[in-house]
Amino acid sequence: MKRILKKTIVLICLTALILTYLPLISSASSAEAEWNGRTPLQSGTAYIINEQVSLSSDLIIPDGVILTVNDGGKLMLTSGMKLTIRGNLIVRGSLEIRRANVDVRRGGALWVLGSVLQYPDTTVNVIDGRVDIRAGGELTSSGNISIFSLGTFSNAGEITTTGRSVITATGAIENTVSGSIIIHGAVTITPSGSVLSFGVFWVARNGDVVNHGTFKLGGDSRIVGTGSFRTALRGLFIDNDEDIAEPPEVRLPHPFEKMTAMILENEPRVELRGIDVSFWQGDIDWARVADSGRVDFVMLRAARGHINSDRPMIEDTRFREYIEGALANGLDVGVYFYSYARSVEDARREAEFLIEVIRGYELTYPVVFDIEDPIHERMSMELITAMTEAFFEVLMNNGYFPMLYSYKYFLETKIDPRVLDTYAVWLAQWASRPTYERPFHIWQYTDKGRIPGINGDVDLNISYINFPEVLRRHGLNNLR
């Protein structure tokens, strides 16, 4: 009876996918406008590519556009360009991602019936859209694939990753009965990520899969191969929708695993005193600050985001003066970025800007995403969470240990709890004691502190983790 029920569920899922897909196929087949890569794409129009088209400048496929690469056709993405898919890109022929990044956005979909070849040092971000590898379709990846919390990645064809590929799933991966996924690289399923596999899931000899989320095997699906697969402490592995099973022991952890709060769980509790400052503090006598004996660490505002056309993204005007003064006087230093991001792309740009500002400095405390501005109070939890994950992804790809800063109410109402349980948290709650119920690692307890060497009030903090020792031990923040 259970087996009949499972087959029925699978059939229903496949039928739903087919019904979703068929309107696209019929629309694409009636396309009349052949596209040469130069003509602007107009919403409500279907385009086809019958030969080779090479793109070297950024392109957006708008909502309402269906662009089909026909059999025998090829679309090549080159020269550091970015392709943003908000409509539909159907690949019957071939797509080559050579020197480019691809973002699949809300309402957008990449449908693969032919072949997609992704080269090293490229990125495919499934942000809040969908990638669908259909039966007969093939994806070969040597780059990075990120499936964000609102993104879906479905496979009924064949996916092969090479040793240089990194897949990070915070959203959903679906592998149907006819699907085959062959892993030679690294895969991380984050706490909010999920994999549902009814087909082949092969972890090759050098492949490495770490599951912090939910990994389900349905039907007769099994994890096979001689590579490493592990479900982390808070992850869930379910075999055939019935039993919670123990997957094989891991050989090598995924490199991002040590950039989460997981490495802090068994660390001894300490109470180190710190301050956080920005240009508002004006002139600071760092020798007096250090000599006061009341400051163990400093969190410096390194930069802030784009406010408007008159106030673009900018480095804090005192940052370099402050960090050089603090380091010269033996203080441990971390940094934060005050965000004005309004989208996932904004958050990613902010993180990339921050990386360039802090590059080369010795940071022994985390690199912090400060999200608390009134503009964010009107945004959904889903968007705030996706922006946070995008910011952190850039940091982790560059070897920096991420931390999230905000005030208690914002953390409780605007961030997915699974993200809060995954990453280090710096809590702002000005009170005699904290009442925040989830784990946190630094507490900002007042904005009315007084420290010798600083004129006026300054924020005071307590760190419950000896971050300099932990980050050095794990080689994070590019410390040696």
Order of alpha helices (4+ residues) and beta strands (2+ residues): alpha-beta-beta-beta-beta-beta-beta-beta-beta-beta-beta-beta-beta-beta-beta-beta-beta-beta-beta-beta-beta-beta-beta-beta-beta-beta-beta-beta-beta-beta-beta-beta-alpha-beta-beta-alpha-beta-alpha-beta-alpha-alpha-beta-alpha-alpha-beta-beta-beta-alpha
